């Protein structure tokens, strides 16, 4: 598959059809395995690291190094965004309630916060929100609902998964001083499926370390080959 996908150089073949792999293939395999060790999908990062590996497979080491540096810079920016979202969530969580209780319909809330109605429906279906209804069936969002939605919006913009946000929301009001970052980035042992976005900051930091390793590997391969 790596050969078909262009992730390693085309190996030579013996007369009997057997492929012959050399040092360049072994080094390229190691590079690819390092690149794909951490699944970071947001904002084109996955595509960018795949392109780094493909450039290296073609022997275009300078281009691969330049792109790997851009990848490392983008990962660092994602780390900043993820941490900033936690800060915003804490600020919203700790904000004082307004003097007047707010009650908005779904369309009014959608217009106010710039969130589509479909997005609100999705968050409700996934258990992030439990919204009360009036006797006529209309959903009504109060001040506490709006605060929760602002928190969810900030965290989703930073690419936290719905499951990590739900985990945080479930624990949020059970503690007087919740550690939002800890709740977001520490999946419980009982969770059946855990993605990179369920421990986003941890995964991004690991991706940054791997990016530095990849740049070092590319620089050595450039000299060697």
C-alpha positions in Angstrom: 0.0 0.0 0.0 2.8 2.4 0.8 4.2 1.9 -2.6 0.9 2.3 -4.3 0.2 5.5 -2.4 3.6 7.0 -3.2 4.7 7.0 0.4 8.0 5.1 -0.4 10.2 5.1 -3.5 9.5 2.5 -6.1 11.6 -0.5 -5.1 13.7 -2.3 -7.7 12.6 -5.9 -8.7 14.7 -9.0 -9.3 14.2 -11.1 -12.4 11.7 -13.3 -10.4 9.6 -10.2 -9.6 10.6 -9.9 -5.9 11.0 -6.4 -4.6 14.4 -5.3 -3.3 14.3 -2.7 -0.5 17.4 -0.7 0.5 18.3 1.7 3.2 16.4 4.5 1.7 13.2 2.4 1.9 13.8 1.6 5.5 14.4 5.2 6.4 11.3 6.3 4.5 9.2 3.7 6.3 10.4 5.0 9.6 9.6 8.6 8.5 6.1 7.5 7.4 5.4 5.6 10.6 6.5 8.6 12.7 4.3 11.0 10.6 1.2 8.8 10.9 1.7 7.9 14.6 -0.6 10.7 15.7 -4.0 11.3 14.0 -4.4 15.1 13.7 -7.1 15.8 11.1 -8.2 19.4 11.6 -7.5 22.2 9.2 -5.7 20.1 6.6 -2.9 18.9 9.0 -3.3 15.3 8.0 -3.1 16.1 4.3 -0.1 18.3 4.9 1.9 15.5 6.7 1.0 13.0 4.0 2.4 15.4 1.4 5.6 15.7 3.5 6.1 11.9 3.3 5.3 11.8 -0.5 7.8 14.6 -1.2 10.4 12.7 0.7 9.6 9.5 -1.2 10.3 11.4 -4.4 13.7 12.6 -3.0 12.5 16.2 -2.8 13.9 16.7 0.7 14.2 20.5 0.7 10.5 20.8 -0.2 9.6 18.2 2.4 11.6 20.0 5.1 9.9 23.3 4.2 6.4 21.7 4.4 7.3 19.9 7.6 8.2 23.2 9.2 4.9 24.7 8.1 3.2 21.7 9.6 5.0 22.2 12.9 4.0 25.9 12.9 0.4 25.0 12.3 0.4 22.4 15.0 1.7 25.0 17.4 -1.1 27.4 16.4 -3.6 24.6 17.0 -2.2 24.1 20.5 -2.6 27.9 21.2 -6.2 27.8 19.9 -7.0 24.7 22.0 -5.6 26.4 25.2 -7.3 29.7 24.3 -10.7 27.9 24.0 -10.2 26.4 27.5 -9.5 30.0 28.8 -12.7 31.3 27.1 -14.7 28.4 28.5 -13.5 29.2 32.0 -14.3 32.9 31.5 -17.8 32.1 30.4 -18.3 29.6 33.1 -17.2 32.1 35.8 -19.1 35.0 34.4 -21.7 36.6 36.6 -25.3 36.0 35.5 -27.1 39.1 34.1 -29.6 41.0 36.1 -32.3 39.9 33.7 -33.2 36.4 32.8 -33.0 35.8 29.0 -35.4 33.6 27.1 -34.8 33.0 23.4 -36.4 30.8 20.7 -34.1 28.6 18.6 -34.1 31.0 15.6 -33.4 34.0 17.9 -30.5 32.2 19.5 -29.2 31.1 16.1 -29.1 34.7 14.9 -27.6 36.0 18.1 -24.7 33.6 18.4 -24.1 32.9 14.7 -24.8 29.2 15.1 -27.0 27.3 12.5 -30.2 25.7 13.7 -28.9 22.4 12.4 -25.8 22.7 14.6 -28.0 23.4 17.7 -30.1 20.4 16.8 -26.9 18.3 16.5 -25.7 19.4 19.9 -29.1 18.6 21.4 -29.2 15.1 19.8 -25.7 14.4 21.1 -26.7 15.2 24.7 -24.8 18.5 25.0 -28.0 20.4 25.6 -31.3 19.7 27.3 -33.6 22.5 26.4 -37.0 23.1 27.9 -40.1 23.5 25.8 -43.1 25.7 26.2 -46.6 24.3 26.2 -46.8 25.1 22.4 -43.7 22.9 21.8 -41.3 25.7 21.1 -37.8 25.3 22.6 -36.8 28.2 24.9 -33.2 28.9 25.8 -32.5 30.6 29.1 -29.4 32.4 30.3 -27.8 29.2 31.5 -28.4 27.5 28.2 -26.8 30.4 26.4 -23.8 30.2 28.6 -23.4 26.4 27.9 -23.8 27.0 24.1 -21.1 29.7 24.2 -18.8 27.2 25.9 -19.6 24.5 23.3 -19.1 26.9 20.4 -15.7 28.0 21.6 -14.5 24.4 22.2 -15.9 23.2 18.8 -14.1 26.0 17.0 -10.9 24.7 18.5 -11.7 21.2 17.3 -12.5 19.5 20.6 -14.7 16.4 19.9 -18.3 16.3 20.9 -17.6 13.4 23.2 -14.9 15.3 25.1 -17.2 18.4 25.4 -20.0 16.1 26.6 -17.7 14.6 29.2 -16.8 18.1 30.4 -20.5 19.2 30.4 -21.6 16.2 32.5 -18.9 16.9 35.1 -19.0 20.7 34.9 -21.6 21.5 37.4 -20.8 18.7 39.8 -17.6 20.5 40.9 -17.2 24.0 42.4 -13.8 24.5 40.6 -13.7 22.2 37.6 -10.5 21.8 35.7 -11.9 22.3 32.2 -8.6 21.3 30.4 -8.3 18.1 32.4 -11.9 17.2 31.8 -11.6 17.7 28.0 -8.3 15.9 27.6 -8.7 12.9 29.8 -11.1 10.3 28.5 -12.5 7.9 31.1 -11.4 4.2 31.0 -15.0 3.2 30.2 -15.3 5.1 26.9 -15.5 2.7 24.0 -14.1 5.0 21.3 -11.4 7.5 22.0 -10.1 9.7 19.1 -7.3 12.2 19.0 -9.8 15.0 19.5 -10.8 13.4 22.9 -7.4 14.3 24.2 -6.7 17.2 21.8 -3.9 19.1 23.5 -2.1 15.9 24.4 -2.3 14.7 20.7 -1.2 18.1 19.4 1.8 18.2 21.7 2.8 14.7 20.5 2.3 15.7 16.9 4.6 18.7 17.5 7.3 16.4 19.0 6.9 14.1 16.0 7.2 17.0 13.6 10.5 18.0 15.1 11.7 14.4 14.7 10.5 14.3 11.1 12.4 17.4 10.2 15.6 15.9 11.8 15.0 12.6 9.9 14.6 14.5 6.6 17.7 16.6 7.1 19.7 13.3 7.7 18.1 11.6 4.6 18.9 14.7 2.5 22.6 14.3 3.4 22.6 10.5 3.1 20.8 10.2 -0.2 
